[in-house]
Structure formats: C-alpha cells, structure tokens
Amino acid sequence: MQVIGATLVLLLLWLPSFLSHLVGTWLAVRHLAVSKAFLRTGSSVSISILKPLKGMDPGLLQNLESFFKLVYPEFEILFCVGERDDPAALIVEELMKTYPHVRAKLLFSSESSGSRALNPKVQNLKPAYEAAVSDWLLVSDSNVFVEPEYLWECVEGIDDKDVGIVTALVRGRHFQSFAGTLEAAYLHHFFARWMVLAWRFGFPCVLGKSMFFKKSTASRFGGLATLEQYLAEDYMAGRAMEHLGLKVLLMRSPVCQNLSEYSLHNFWSRHLRWSRIRRAQAPIAFFCEIFCSGSLLPAIFLWGALGIKASLIHLLICLLCDAVMMLTLSNRVDFGGSQWKTLRWLFVWAFLQIANPLIWLASYTSRAILWRGNRLEIRRFGRLEAKS
C-alpha cells in the first residue's frame, strides 16, 4: 500500500507539467494560427503611443522606426526620456526629422512636476500620459519591434464593452547567439504557453511591452498614480481592470523583441527579477511553478513512479511540444536571414530545463532587484521600496 501511495503522489506531481505542455501548446498554436483576415474590421480610433526610453537598447533605431512606419489613420507617438543627454533622445530626434509627416513629440520626465515614482518606467511615462491627446493609449517598451498593421490589430475587438485592456505575446527576433536563443526559447516555450493558458482561463495576464487601454477607464482605478508603487505595472493594470469587471484581450500576433546582443547575464538577471516579482505577487502560484515550468523535475517524478522508459517518453513529448511552439512563433515574421539552428536549439532546450529550477530557487534568496541602475526591494503583493 505504501508503494502504491508513493506512486500516486509522484504521478500527481508529474501530471500538471504534462497537461500544461499538451493543453497549453494546443491553445497557443490555435490562437496564433488564426488568419489575419480579421484586420481592419475594428473601429478606427485615435491613438496616443507612449514610448518610455532609457539608453541604447540593441536595435533601438529599427525598433523605434517601426512605429514611424505604422499604417493607421490617426495616431501620435510620445517618446519619454529621463534626461536630455540620454543617447536615445538623439535617435528620436533623427527619426522625427526623417518622418516629419508622423505626429511625434519628445518629452523629458526630469522636467515634469510631481512626486517621483519608485517604478522608473512609470516615472518616465508621466509627462506623456498627461500630454496624450487621445483617450486610447498604447504603452510600448523601447525594445519592441512591430509590423505596419500593428495598430489595426490593437483595435480589433475594442467594440466589446467588456474589454478593458488589449495585450500581446512577445517573440524573439535576430537571436544569433546562445544566450539570445536561450531567451527566445523561454519566451516561445514557457512564457507564451502560460500566457495563453492564463488568458483562456480568465486570469488577467498583461504584458507591459504592449498595453492598449482607455485613459478614462484607467482613471477609474487611479491611473498611473496607482501603478507607480509596483514594479510589475502591467500585471497590476490587468488586476485593476479585472476589479472593474473588465477583461483582458490577447492579440493574435506577437510583438517582437530584438535579441541580437543578448548575454547570459541579461538572461539570468532578467528572469531572476521576473521570478521575484511573481513570487511577491502570487506566492502560492509561484511555488507551484516549479512543477510546471520545465520538464526535468516532472520527468524525475515519473521515473520514480513508472520507470525510466516512461520518463524518457515524457521528455520526448515535452520536447516536441516546445519545438511546435518555437516553430509557430519563429515563423510568424521573417528573420532577415537569421535562422535558429536545430542542434543549438536542442542544447538550449536541455540547458533551459536546468536553468529554470535554479532561477526558481534563487528567487527565494532575496527580495532585492537591480533594474536599469535602480536598486529596489519588492515587498508583499509586489509593492516597491527603495533600497540603499
């Protein structure tokens, strides 16, 4: 009886990972495979795009230029920079000269009045948030690259009065290096799968790289003033919309992130920061993540329950699911000549199965993070506190 009981426990520990791989992959592929025939069927509303910038991200010129090439009736771009001597300001000024027909402004948060926000991104956004002429706002990070039809995809579905915020998945672009492929694999496997799963089951999962919402709606929960005390302002925006009885809408196409100069240090620090945020905001869900975020630990559970053959079959199925996710997201937009290599991806996949549990464990060692030169402490529910 003890052996049967132990076997059942091990199978129960294994099952969530296996089901999340199968169901999550099926839902994600189904969501991403929908034809773009629905484009330009939504309302054409005036949009103010808010772009917080700091320093020179990889591919910054191409990323920002993609917004000047948007095909949409009426929009403005408000670039937010901390200081006038920030090199990102020079890029914006050059683009504004190259595309004089696009309505664009460059604003500086250091010159704005009001209290300083602990969240550096929110602090940067304040002057643009106040200066926006449109009620519909699109907050988009500096490392995002989009296609010309992007705004048409944002407005698809906003006629539904229950929609509070529109967001998107993210996929890697130009990931030639090992670390770049590692980040792309994480985004295309775990992140995309769980974002679609969360959305399908009604959890308000929002990505800060693409947040489209009405300023008047955000004012009902306090707007930026409410979000500035949290590091994950995107997650809290989704929760705030949920409390208003509104839902999150997930776009069919992902936005792109340039990974051409990505390093292992970037990967570790970025995902350790994300893990500590998730741990603070949803401690129980984060604790359960270790059973679903990778394939190695569940494979060990299955080995103990049914033997090595069952464990290897589990790993093979998970590998195939991740390969489908990688191909589905990678093939959505042309890579500009850069193709990920199968052997490198297999090595990256194996490396990721070890890295995920290590990052999970490391998240419990401290609540402190370093983000864009700011040392911060994450308190309960994701609230921020300055750290000296």
C-alpha positions in Angstrom: 0.0 0.0 0.0 2.8 2.4 0.8 4.4 1.8 -2.6 1.0 2.5 -4.4 0.5 5.6 -2.3 4.0 6.9 -3.2 3.4 6.1 -6.9 0.1 8.0 -6.8 1.8 11.1 -5.2 4.6 11.1 -7.8 2.0 10.8 -10.6 0.0 13.8 -9.2 3.2 15.8 -9.0 4.1 14.9 -12.6 0.6 15.4 -14.1 0.3 19.3 -14.1 3.5 19.7 -16.1 2.4 17.2 -18.7 -1.1 18.6 -19.1 0.2 22.2 -19.3 2.5 21.2 -22.1 -0.2 19.5 -24.1 -3.1 21.8 -23.5 -1.0 25.0 -23.5 0.7 24.1 -26.8 -2.6 23.3 -28.4 -4.3 26.5 -27.2 -1.3 28.7 -28.2 -0.9 27.2 -31.7 -4.6 27.6 -32.3 -4.6 31.2 -31.1 -1.5 32.2 -33.2 -2.6 30.3 -36.3 -5.7 32.3 -36.9 -5.7 34.2 -40.3 -5.1 37.9 -40.4 -8.3 38.3 -42.4 -9.9 39.9 -39.4 -7.7 43.0 -39.7 -9.3 46.4 -40.3 -12.6 45.2 -39.0 -12.4 47.1 -35.7 -13.2 50.7 -35.0 -10.6 53.3 -36.2 -9.9 55.3 -33.0 -7.3 58.0 -32.4 -4.3 56.5 -30.5 -1.6 58.0 -28.4 1.5 55.8 -28.3 3.6 56.2 -25.2 7.3 55.0 -25.5 9.4 55.1 -22.3 13.1 55.1 -23.3 16.4 54.9 -21.4 19.8 54.3 -23.0 20.6 52.4 -26.2 18.8 49.1 -26.4 20.0 46.7 -29.1 18.3 47.6 -32.4 16.8 50.7 -30.9 16.8 52.6 -34.2 15.0 49.8 -36.0 12.6 49.3 -33.1 11.5 53.0 -32.9 11.5 53.4 -36.7 8.9 50.5 -37.0 6.5 52.8 -35.2 7.0 55.6 -37.6 6.1 53.2 -40.4 2.7 52.2 -38.9 -0.2 52.2 -41.3 -3.1 53.7 -39.4 -5.4 56.7 -39.9 -4.7 58.7 -36.8 -2.0 58.3 -34.1 0.7 60.2 -32.3 3.9 59.0 -30.7 5.1 60.4 -27.4 8.7 59.5 -26.6 9.6 59.7 -22.9 13.2 60.1 -21.8 14.6 60.8 -18.4 17.4 63.3 -19.3 18.1 65.5 -22.3 21.6 63.9 -22.7 20.2 60.4 -22.9 21.5 58.9 -26.3 18.0 57.6 -27.0 16.9 61.2 -27.4 19.3 61.7 -30.3 17.8 58.6 -32.1 14.2 60.0 -31.6 15.2 63.5 -33.0 16.8 61.9 -36.1 13.6 59.8 -36.7 11.4 62.9 -36.3 13.4 64.7 -39.0 13.3 61.6 -41.3 9.5 61.2 -40.9 8.1 64.7 -40.5 4.6 63.6 -41.5 4.3 61.5 -38.3 3.0 63.3 -35.3 5.7 62.8 -32.7 7.0 64.5 -29.5 10.0 64.1 -27.3 9.3 64.6 -23.6 11.6 64.5 -20.5 10.5 63.2 -17.2 13.2 65.1 -15.3 11.5 68.3 -16.3 8.0 67.2 -15.2 6.4 68.2 -11.9 5.0 65.9 -9.3 6.3 63.2 -7.0 8.9 60.7 -8.1 7.7 57.2 -8.7 9.6 54.2 -7.4 8.9 52.4 -10.7 11.4 54.0 -13.2 9.2 53.1 -16.2 6.1 54.7 -14.7 8.1 57.8 -13.7 9.3 58.1 -17.3 5.7 57.7 -18.6 4.2 60.5 -16.5 4.7 63.5 -18.9 3.5 61.5 -21.9 0.5 60.2 -20.0 -0.6 63.7 -19.2 0.2 65.1 -22.6 -1.6 62.4 -24.6 -4.4 63.9 -26.8 -6.2 60.6 -27.3 -8.3 58.7 -24.8 -6.9 55.4 -26.2 -3.4 54.9 -25.0 -0.8 52.3 -26.2 2.1 51.8 -23.8 5.0 50.1 -25.7 8.5 49.3 -24.4 11.7 50.6 -26.2 12.8 47.1 -27.2 9.6 46.3 -29.2 9.6 46.0 -33.0 6.2 45.9 -34.7 4.7 45.4 -38.2 2.9 48.2 -40.1 -0.6 46.7 -39.3 0.1 46.6 -35.6 -2.4 49.3 -34.5 -5.2 47.7 -36.6 -4.6 44.5 -34.6 -4.7 46.5 -31.3 -8.2 47.9 -32.1 -9.6 44.6 -33.2 -12.2 43.7 -30.5 -12.4 47.0 -28.7 -16.1 47.4 -29.7 -16.7 44.8 -27.0 -17.6 46.9 -24.0 -16.3 44.3 -21.6 -12.7 44.7 -22.9 -10.5 46.8 -20.5 -7.0 46.2 -21.9 -5.5 44.7 -25.0 -2.1 43.0 -24.8 0.2 40.7 -26.8 2.6 37.8 -26.7 6.3 38.5 -27.4 8.7 36.6 -29.7 12.4 36.8 -30.1 14.0 38.4 -33.2 17.5 38.1 -34.5 18.7 35.6 -31.9 22.0 34.5 -33.3 23.9 33.9 -30.0 23.5 31.1 -27.5 22.0 33.5 -24.9 19.7 35.1 -27.5 18.4 31.6 -28.4 18.0 30.8 -24.7 15.9 33.9 -24.2 13.9 33.2 -27.4 13.3 29.6 -26.2 12.0 30.8 -22.8 9.7 33.4 -24.5 8.4 30.9 -27.1 8.0 27.9 -24.8 7.1 28.7 -21.2 6.1 32.3 -21.4 3.8 32.1 -24.5 2.3 28.8 -23.4 1.4 30.1 -19.9 0.2 33.5 -21.0 -2.3 31.9 -23.4 -3.3 29.4 -20.7 -3.8 32.2 -18.1 -5.8 34.2 -20.6 -8.0 31.3 -21.7 -8.9 30.5 -18.1 -9.7 34.1 -17.3 -6.6 35.2 -15.4 -5.7 38.8 -16.3 -2.2 38.3 -17.7 -0.9 41.5 -19.3 2.5 42.2 -20.9 4.0 45.6 -20.5 5.5 45.6 -23.9 2.1 46.1 -25.4 -0.7 47.6 -23.3 -3.7 49.2 -25.1 -6.4 50.8 -23.0 -8.5 53.9 -22.4 -7.2 56.6 -20.2 -10.7 57.3 -18.9 -11.1 53.7 -17.9 -7.7 53.6 -16.1 -8.8 56.7 -14.2 -11.4 54.6 -12.5 -8.7 52.8 -10.6 -6.4 55.8 -10.2 -4.3 55.5 -13.4 -0.6 55.8 -13.2 -0.7 57.0 -9.6 -2.0 53.6 -8.6 0.5 51.6 -10.7 3.7 53.6 -9.8 4.1 51.7 -6.5 4.5 48.4 -8.2 7.4 47.1 -10.4 5.0 44.9 -12.5 2.7 47.7 -13.5 1.5 45.6 -16.4 0.3 42.8 -14.1 -1.4 45.3 -11.7 -3.1 47.0 -14.6 -4.7 43.7 -15.6 -5.7 43.1 -12.0 -7.2 46.6 -11.7 -9.2 46.0 -14.9 -10.4 42.7 -13.5 -11.7 44.5 -10.4 -13.6 46.9 -12.6 -15.3 43.9 -14.2 -13.4 44.2 -17.5 -11.4 41.6 -19.3 -8.0 41.3 -21.0 -7.9 40.7 -24.8 -4.9 38.9 -26.2 -3.9 39.9 -29.8 -3.4 37.2 -32.4 0.1 38.4 -33.4 3.0 38.8 -31.1 5.2 41.9 -30.9 9.0 41.3 -31.5 12.0 41.8 -29.2 15.5 42.2 -30.6 17.8 39.6 -29.0 20.9 40.1 -31.2 23.1 41.3 -28.3 21.7 39.2 -25.5 24.0 37.7 -22.9 23.8 35.1 -20.2 24.0 37.8 -17.6 21.0 39.5 -19.3 19.1 36.2 -19.2 19.8 35.4 -15.6 19.2 38.9 -14.2 16.0 39.4 -16.2 14.4 36.1 -15.2 15.5 36.3 -11.6 13.8 39.7 -11.5 10.6 38.4 -13.1 10.7 35.4 -10.7 11.0 37.6 -7.6 8.1 39.7 -8.9 5.9 36.7 -9.4 6.9 35.3 -6.0 5.8 38.5 -4.3 2.6 39.0 -6.2 1.3 35.4 -6.2 3.3 33.3 -3.7 1.2 30.1 -3.9 1.1 30.1 -7.7 4.8 30.8 -7.9 5.6 27.9 -5.5 3.6 25.6 -7.8 5.6 26.9 -10.8 8.5 24.5 -10.1 6.2 21.6 -11.0 5.1 23.1 -14.4 7.9 25.4 -15.7 10.1 22.7 -17.1 10.4 19.1 -17.9 13.2 17.8 -15.8 11.6 17.6 -12.3 8.4 16.1 -13.6 10.4 13.6 -15.5 12.2 12.6 -12.3 8.8 12.2 -10.6 7.6 9.9 -13.4 10.8 7.9 -13.3 10.1 7.2 -9.6 6.5 6.2 -10.4 6.7 4.3 -13.6 10.4 3.9 -14.5 13.0 5.3 -17.0 11.1 4.5 -20.2 8.0 6.5 -19.1 10.3 9.3 -18.1 12.0 9.4 -21.5 8.7 9.4 -23.3 7.6 12.3 -21.2 10.7 14.3 -22.1 10.3 13.5 -25.8 6.6 14.7 -25.8 7.6 17.9 -23.9 10.4 18.4 -26.4 8.0 18.0 -29.3 5.6 20.5 -27.7 8.3 23.1 -27.3 9.5 22.5 -30.9 6.0 23.2 -32.1 5.9 26.4 -30.0 9.3 27.5 -31.3 8.3 27.0 -34.9 4.9 28.6 -34.6 6.3 31.8 -33.1 9.6 31.9 -35.1 7.9 31.7 -38.4 5.4 34.5 -37.9 7.7 37.2 -39.2 10.8 37.0 -41.4 14.1 36.8 -39.5 16.0 38.9 -42.0 18.3 36.0 -43.0 18.9 34.7 -39.4 17.6 31.2 -38.7 18.0 29.3 -35.5 19.9 26.0 -35.8 18.3 22.8 -34.7 21.3 21.4 -32.8 21.8 24.7 -31.0 18.1 24.8 -30.0 18.3 21.2 -28.7 21.2 22.2 -26.5 19.5 25.3 -25.4 16.3 23.3 -24.6 18.3 21.0 -22.3 20.1 23.9 -20.7 16.8 25.6 -20.0 15.4 22.6 -18.1 18.3 23.0 -15.6 18.2 26.8 -15.6 14.5 27.2 -14.7 14.7 25.3 -11.4 17.9 27.2 -10.5 16.2 30.6 -11.1 13.2 29.5 -9.1 15.4 28.6 -6.2 17.5 31.8 -6.4 14.3 33.9 -6.3 13.9 32.8 -2.6 17.3 34.1 -1.6 16.4 37.8 -1.6 13.6 40.3 -2.4 16.1 42.9 -3.9 16.5 43.5 -7.6 18.6 45.8 -9.8 16.6 47.3 -12.7 18.1 49.9 -15.1 20.5 51.1 -12.4 17.9 51.3 -9.7 18.2 49.1 -6.5 14.7 48.2 -5.4 13.1 45.9 -2.8 9.9 44.0 -3.7 7.5 43.8 -0.8 4.3 41.8 -0.4 1.9 41.9 -3.4 4.7 43.4 -5.5 4.9 46.8 -3.8 8.2 48.6 -4.3 10.5 50.0 -1.7 13.8 51.9 -2.4 16.9 50.0 -1.3 20.1 51.9 -0.4 
